Amino acid sequence: MKNINYKLATLTLCTLFASSALANNTQSPIRLVIHGGAGTITKDTITPEQEKEYKAKLTEALNAGYAVLNSGGTSIEAVQKSINVMEDSPLFNAGKGAVFTHDGRNELDASIMDGKTRKAGAVAGVTTVKNPINAAIAVMEKSPHVMMVSQGADLFAKEQGLTIVDPSYFRTEYRWQQLQKALEKEQVVLDHDGKTAALFADPMM
């Protein structure tokens, strides 16, 4: 079974405006930088309105993490809060709105490490955990393992009392259409003269 993530339009939005968005107090020792994804996004592929939406949501994520640090919370808690904002937004490839696998499933991964203790936790291929980063933290803090995958990770998250959702929660029409375009390109077969010979139908669709 093929299980390839097509991350065609995942964006890179590293928050270079982070310092000004964090706080007006330039003397604050707190620094928090977030990253909106891997891939490429350019001015000709995004509207001004969409750019505002991305920046607004990234600022929200940034401020959520900063609020934790500013009130004396831990760096793990701050990271968790920032990522939760992006996981809950369909704008990012993190939770709701994640890309589909080749087989039309949303399978999510998350990992985290505590730099002080060197402890780490990760989940991969989860399909029902609303916030995968929460599951990764649970693996780090509440299990003897470093990584859990697939159904075992989903079950562990449920046992830990994390929010569980139907897999359809993660679907967005935008990501679904991305998959269809990717499948269509994959299925074009060329004849010996280099001309398109056929477009095969995917039996999964």
N, C-alpha and C positions, 0 to 999 in steps of 0.2 A: 504494500500500500504506500503510495506516494504521500509524503508529508512535508511539503516544501512551502515555506512562507514566502509569498510574493509581496515584498515591501516596496511597491513601485513608487508611491508618492509620500512615503514617510518623510517628515520634514526635519531639517536641522534648524533649531531655534535656540541657540545657546544664548542665555540671557546676559548679554553684554551690558544691558541697562540695569543689571542687578543692584549695583551699589546705590544708585539714586532711588530705586524702587523700595529698597529695604527700609530706610529710615532717613529722616532729615539730619539726624545727629551724626555728623561725619567723624566724631570721636568714638563712636561705638566700636568695641573690639570684635563684634560679631560680623562674620562674613559668610554669606550663603549664596551659592551659585547653583542654578538648576539647568537642565538640558532637556529640550523638548523632543528629541528624537534623532535618528540617524537617517541620512538620505540627503536629498537636495530640494530646495524650494527657492524659486527665483521670483523677481517682480512680475515677470510675464506669465507666471502660473498661479498667481494669487491676486485677488482683488484687494483694494484698500480696506474694504469692510472686513474681509477675512483676516487680513493682517492685524486689524484692531482686535478681532475676536481672539486670535492667538496670543497677542501681547497681553490682553486683559486677563486671560486665563492663566498665563505664565506668571503674571504679577500676583494673581490670587494665590497661586501655589507658593510663590516665593514668600509672600506675606504670611501665609499659614505656617510655614516652617520658621520664619523669623519670630513670629509671636511666641512659639514654643521656646526658642532659645532666649528670647528677651525676658521670659517669665521664669527662667531657671530650669527649663526642661533639658533633657539630654539630646545629643546630636541624633541618636537613633529615632527618638520621638519626632524630632524636627523633620528628618528625612521622610519618615512615615507620613506625616501630615502633608508635606509638599507633594509627595507621590500620589497620595489618595486623591488630591484635587485633580491631577492629570488622569488618573485611572477612571474617575467618575465623569470625565468629559469626553464626548465623542470626537473631539478634535485630535486626540493623540492615539498612538498605537501602544496603549498601555493597559486598557481595560475595556470599557464600553467604546466601541469604535475600532477595536483591534483588527488587524488584517486577518484574512482567512487563510487557512492552509490550502494546499492543492485540492484536498478532498472536501472543502467547503465547511471547515470547522474553525472556530476561534479557540486556539490553544495558547495559553498565556504563560509567561515565565517571569520570574522576579528573583533577585538575589540581594543580599546585604551583608556587610561585614562591619564589625565593631573594631575600629582601629586600636582601641586601648587594650581590649582583651584578646584580639585576634580571632574571636569566635565568628562564625559565618553561618548563614542559612540561605537556602534556595529552594524554589519549586520550579518545575518545568512541565509544560503540557497540561496545565490545569484548565478545566472547562466550566467549572461551576463556582469558583471562588470570586466574589465580586471585586475584592481588592487583593490581588496576588502578593503585594508587598507585605501585607499583614500576615499572610501564610508563611512567607519567607522568614519573617521575624519570629513567628511561632516555632518554626523548625529550629531556628538558632537558639531560642530561649527555653523551649519546652520539650525538646527531644534530644537524643544522643547523636542525631544524624546531622549531616551538613546539607544534604539535598534529598528531596522527595519528588517523585514524578507521577504524572498521569492520575489514574484513579486512586492510587494510594495517597497522593498528596491531597486530592479533593476530599477523601474520607478523613484524613488527619485534620484538615481545616474545619470540617463539619464538627468533628469531635471536640475541637478547641473552641467551638462556639462562634466561629467567624461567620459573616454573612454569606449565605449560599444563594445562588440565583439559577434560574433556568438558563441553559446555554444560549437561548435566543436573546437574552438580555444584551449580549455583546455585539449583536449584529447591527450594522447600519447599512443603508442602501448604497451609500458612497463606496464603502469597502467591498460590498458584494459586486458592484459593477466593476471595480478594479480587478477582482478575481476573474470575472467573465472575460475581460479584455486580455488578461494574461493567458487564460486558457485558449482563447481564440488564436493568439499569436503562436502559442506552443503547438497548436494543431495544424498549422500551415505546412504542407509538404511540397517540396519542389521537385519537378521532373528533371531529367538529365540535361535539359537545355537551360535550367535555372528559372523556369517559369512556374507559376503556381499551378499545381496539378489537382489538389483536393484540399478540402477543409473537413477534417474528420470530426464527427460528433463525439463528445465525451459521454460515455455510458453512465457516468455519475450524475449528469445534469438532467 
